[in-house]
Amino acid sequence: MTEKSKVIFGNKISDKDYNSAVKSKQKYAKKFGDDSNKSYPTRVIRNEHIGDILGVQDIRVDEEGESLGFDEKNGIIVGNIRMGFGHYRISMAIASAANALGYTPYWMDLNSYPNTTCTKVISAQNDLYSMGSRISQKSKLFNKLFWEPMNYEGFRKLSYNASDEKNAELMATVFKNVPKNIPVIGTHVWPAQAALHAGMKYVVNAIPDNWPMALHFAEGSIHTVQTHYAYQGYRILNGMRGNEVLNPMPDKDLKYVGHYIDHELVSNIEADCAARVERKKSGSPMRFLLTIGGAGAQKEIFGAIIKELLPKIREGKATLYVNVGDYKNVWDDLTKEIPGMADLAVTHFNDWENTRAFTEQALTGEVSGIHAFWHENIFEAVYCTNLLMRSCDVLVTKPSELAFYPVPKLFIRRIGGHEQWGAIHSAEIGDGTLECRDTAHTLQMIDMFLNDENYLSDMCANIVRNKENGVYDGAYEAVKIAMSLKQE
């Protein structure tokens, strides 16, 4: 196992920070055990939720049973974790692109093997992050003094990466019975780090954010980024140890690829944007898609948006899609707090075939009222938004991974300082609004979309232009890079 916590891209880590990283690993090993010497049975099965759409097969660890086996020639592993919806969504984009390019995408969720140390370590950190996110939405003081600085500067530090690399040594075991010559694309840094510690030969680390942070380093992999701003910041390790000028990343280790977007969305950009412009011209109800996070974060803003839109929905000027993911309690809370909402709503709850049928019909048919979506299964909960994106006019979201998607976007207040740079990038390339950091400005943007003649159509024109320039080709390019490593 290669020592990756003492020197990062030629930059020596202090003895103090290295010892802290070692203690972090020891703490988790003491709490959850160290299963490095175990050899878990590993099998491949068809993914029953998105297998038919994206060609995805699951890698199951610590499970006995019949296996489809590995395609060592055309297989590609999408290594991910469930930490919110973002990393799952990026994984789906990578899998979609791989499937479109003729490869077999394997889904490997390191947070789904409950008996392994790997999953226990990830789950513990995920629980802490989720708790911090929830508290940050309730306490402005906590958000200002701890949460924003941690997400903005804490994760940026090289010392943070040193600890992550040490902890990832406890995650490598799940790759033990996976063929080492199958390329891996990690859509979170931990799967990329774990794959390298396990001896996987070809690893791509698909970095999600537009704010360069050492958190995302997996030295030994090819790092891909979605923006030129991120490329510049990562190349020089900008601000990752205060004002110190650091050794840069080698050019061979960092590639700009563009946004990680599903083939199904990229290939239909022109048709979907033309449909949006036509609906605006014809006076059809404007379709707003609200995607609400699992903890119900920013529920107050979403509630204000819905209250603002209810009269417009009754008048036939607006239509609302609401996806609450796999958290039905969020929908229940909204309907209790907003009188009259439930009366206008058609619920598409936990019925994947019904949801898919609706999204197909909505591409060409009329849609009115409110349509609510909840799915217990995580794949369906996440991919529901992707299916709804094609027929919506405006996506209302915080500026996280969805900031990069080719659909007109209204950005509400971020969660974590790093997210603001997604909104800045989107506004600069013209496919989304500025970040609306309070309710008043959010409602102003709602009014702009509804009543301005050119606001929506301008964004649609920019999206088409961006596609022509390859801005949304990142998932294809990441897959091509991963598969090309086998030829070198």
FITORZA-375886 format. One record per residue (C-alpha): x, y, z. Coordinates in steps of 0.2 Angstrom, whole numbers, plus 5000, padded with zeros to 4 digits. Layout:
REM residues N
XYZ
...
END
This chain:
REM residues 488
500050005000
500850174995
501050305008
500050455001
499850565017
501650625019
501950715002
500550774991
501150824973
502850864979
502250964994
502850895011
501550875025
502150935042
502450795055
501050875065
499750855051
500450685046
500250625064
498550695065
498050595049
498750435057
497750465073
496150485062
496450315054
496750235071
495250315078
494150235065
495050075065
494750065084
492850105082
492450005067
493849875065
495149845052
494549715039
496149735027
496549555028
494749495024
494249435007
492349475004
491449384991
491049494976
489649474963
488949574948
487049594946
485849694935
485249854943
483349834943
483050024944
484150104931
484849954922
483649964908
483950154906
485750164908
486449984906
487049984924
487549834933
487949834952
489549774960
488949694977
490249654990
490049535005
488649444995
488549264990
487549214975
487549204956
488549334947
488549404929
490449414930
491549554925
491749624907
493649654908
493749714890
492249844890
491849864908
492050024918
491750054936
490850204943
491450214961
490350324972
489550354989
487850414994
488150575002
486650684998
486050654980
487450744971
488750604969
487450484964
486850604950
488650624944
488850444944
487250424934
487950544921
489550444920
488650284918
487450354905
488950414894
489850254896
488350154890
488050274876
489950244871
489650054871
490450014887
489749914902
489550034917
489749944934
488950034949
490050024965
489350114980
490650114994
489250165006
488150015003
489149865011
488549875029
489749745036
491349825029
492449945038
492350045022
490450085023
490550105042
491850245040
490950325026
489250315035
489950395051
490650545041
489050565031
488050565047
489150705053
489050805037
487150785036
486950845054
488050995051
487051035035
485451035045
486051135059
486751265047
485051295040
484351325058
485751425066
486551575057
487851585070
488351405067
488351435049
489451585050
490651535062
490851345058
489951275043
490351405030
492251415035
492351225035
491551195018
492551345011
494251345019
494351185030
494151065015
495351175005
496851135015
498151005011
498150935028
496350885026
496850785011
498150695021
496950635034
495750575020
497050475012
497450395028
495650355031
495450285014
496650145017
495250075028
494150075012
495249985000
494749805005
493049814995
494049814979
495049654983
494049534972
493749664958
494849644942
496249774944
496249804925
494549874924
494550064924
493750164939
492950334938
492750394956
491350524958
491850564975
493650564980
493550424993
493150284980
494550354969
495750354984
495150184990
495450114972
497150174971
497650104988
496849934982
498049934967
496749974954
497750014938
496750144929
495850274940
494950444935
494450554949
492950664943
492950814954
491250894956
491451074962
492051234955
492951284971
494651204971
494951104987
496250984992
494850874999
494650814981
496450754978
496850574974
498650574969
498950434956
497350464947
496850574932
495950724940
494550794929
493650954931
492151044924
492751224922
494251314917
494251414934
494351244943
495751194932
496851344936
496451324955
496951144955
498451164944
499351274956
498551214972
497851384975
497651434993
497851254999
499151305012
498751485015
499751605005
501151485002
501651454984
501551264982
502251144969
500951124955
500050974949
500850894934
499950934918
499650744915
498650724931
497350864928
496150874913
494750994909
493350894902
491751004904
490150964914
489650794919
487950774910
486950614905
486850564887
484950574887
485050754892
486450814881
485850724865
484150814867
484650994871
484151074855
482350994855
482051024874
482651204872
481551234857
480051164866
480351284881
480451434869
478851374860
477951354877
478451534882
477851604865
476151514865
475751564883
475751384890
475951374909
477851394913
478451234921
479551254937
480451104944
480851104963
482050974969
482150974988
483550894998
483350755009
483450845026
482150975019
483451105020
482951275014
481151225016
480651395020
481251465003
480351324994
478751355004
478851544999
479051494981
477551374981
476451504989
476951634976
476551514962
474951444969
473851594961
474851574945
474451384945
472651414947
472651544933
473551424921
475051534920
476251404929
476451224933
477451144947
478450984948
479050944966
480250804969
480550774987
481750624983
481650484995
480950595010
479050595009
478950685026
479550845017
478050835006
476850805021
477650955030
477351065014
475551015012
475251055030
476051225030
475351285013
473451285012
472651234996
474251144989
473650974991
472051014982
473051054966
474250914967
474350744958
475450624967
476650504959
477250414974
478350264974
477750204957
479250214945
478250154929
476950294932
478350424934
479250374919
477550374909
477250554915
478950614910
478750544893
477050614891
477550784897
478850804883
477450834870
475850844880
475050974891
475350984909
474451084923
474351094941
475551024953
476450854951
477350784966
478650644966
479250534980
480150374978
480850264992
482250194981
483750304980
484050274961
482250324957
482250464969
483850544961
483450504943
481750564944
482450744943
483450694928
481850634919
480850794924
482250904918
481950874900
480150944900
480351074913
480651264909
481551314925
482451204938
482451284955
483951224965
485351264976
486951284966
487651114969
487950974956
486351034947
487251204943
488051114929
486551044920
485951104903
484251174909
483751354914
484051374932
483551484947
484751464961
484151484979
485351504993
486851384994
487251265008
489151285011
490251415004
490951314990
489351294981
489251484977
490551454963
489351344954
488051484953
489451604947
490051484934
488251454928
487851644927
489451674917
489051544904
487251604904
486251454908
485751504926
485351644937
486451724951
486251644968
484751724976
485251724994
483551785002
481751754998
481451924991
482751904977
482151724974
480351784971
481051924960
481851794949
480151694948
479351854942
480751884929
480451704922
478651724921
478451904914
480051944905
479951904886
481751864884
482451794900
482051614897
482351614878
484151694881
484551554893
483951424880
485051504867
486551504878
486251314882
486251274864
487851374861
488651294876
488351124869
489051174852
490651224862
490751054871
490351124888
489250984892
490350844886
491250804903
490450634906
490950574889
492750644890
492950564908
492450394901
493650414886
495050464897
494750314908
494650184894
496150264885
497250224901
497150044896
498050084880
499550174887
END
